[in-house]
Amino acid sequence: MSDLELEIIDKNITKLIREVLPEGQLISFLNNGSKRIRTRLALNYIKALDKLPDNNIYDILTVGELIHNASLLHDDVIDDAELRRGNTTIGKLFSQNISILCGDYLVSEAVETLLQINNIDISRKFNNCVKNMAIAEIKQYFSRNSIPKKEDYLEICKGKTAGLFETILWSCAKYFDLNCEEAANFGTIFGIAFQIKNDFDKISVVEDKKNNIHTAADILGIENAKILLDNYKEELENTLYSFPDNKYKTSLKELVNKL
């Protein structure tokens, strides 16, 4: 996957989003510091299966990035976060209300882009994803007073984080008439592993403790949480055995190994 493909997503976002904040802060938030991990995963997945992205695929990926960033703007308000990607959050720069409104604006542009793709199944999939993300956030909020069961924690991971990975891969598979179930399963497992890995991040640990958010390490213990993460990584690697041998399969393995 080339940097040019990531630049297409950046340009799509810049083209779609009106700068509504002073000093270009919204576009800066969207395009600076983002690793575009969801886009990288999806592009390598479809190209490993000999499919080449076109404008509709880039639009699907753009929708995924907009929804992801909208969720971050909302999360930062819920968590009263000071920093995002090493920079002061929109909520702290301006106000929490502005952060919420910017998130809502990104979702509305994502919906508009989905309408242009004109695929009811993909639109419905993204709609259900956003709904489940909100439900998971609510569940997480009300689980702050007690350590949840492992099953409840994983359910929150699926809704809050893994669901968007799943939706993006499923939508790309649907567009190319690939196996949607396999794509969705890969996205779900990767997303859960991604969340567990993120829970070990030093900044995340501080924020989670401040907001009384319980992670896999709290529920299972650090060693068992790492074993769980390794099990998910092994499952992903086993899935890739059936893929054609090419450089995109190798890139997928590298993304998995970084978890």
Secondary structure, 3 states (H helix, E strand, C coil): CCHHHHHHHHHHHHHHCCCCCHHHHHHHHHHCCCCCHHHHHHHHHHHHCCCCCCHHHHHHHHHHHHHHHHHHHHHHHHCCCCEECCEECHHHHCCHHHHHHHHHHHHHHHHHHHHHHCCHHHHHHHHHHHHHHHHHHHHHHHCCCCCCCHHHHHHHHHHHHHHHHHHHHHHHHHHHCCCHHHHHHHHHHHHHHHHHHHHCCHHHHHHHHHCCCCCHHHHHCHHHHHHHHHHHHHHHHHHHCCCCCCHHHHHHHHHHHCC
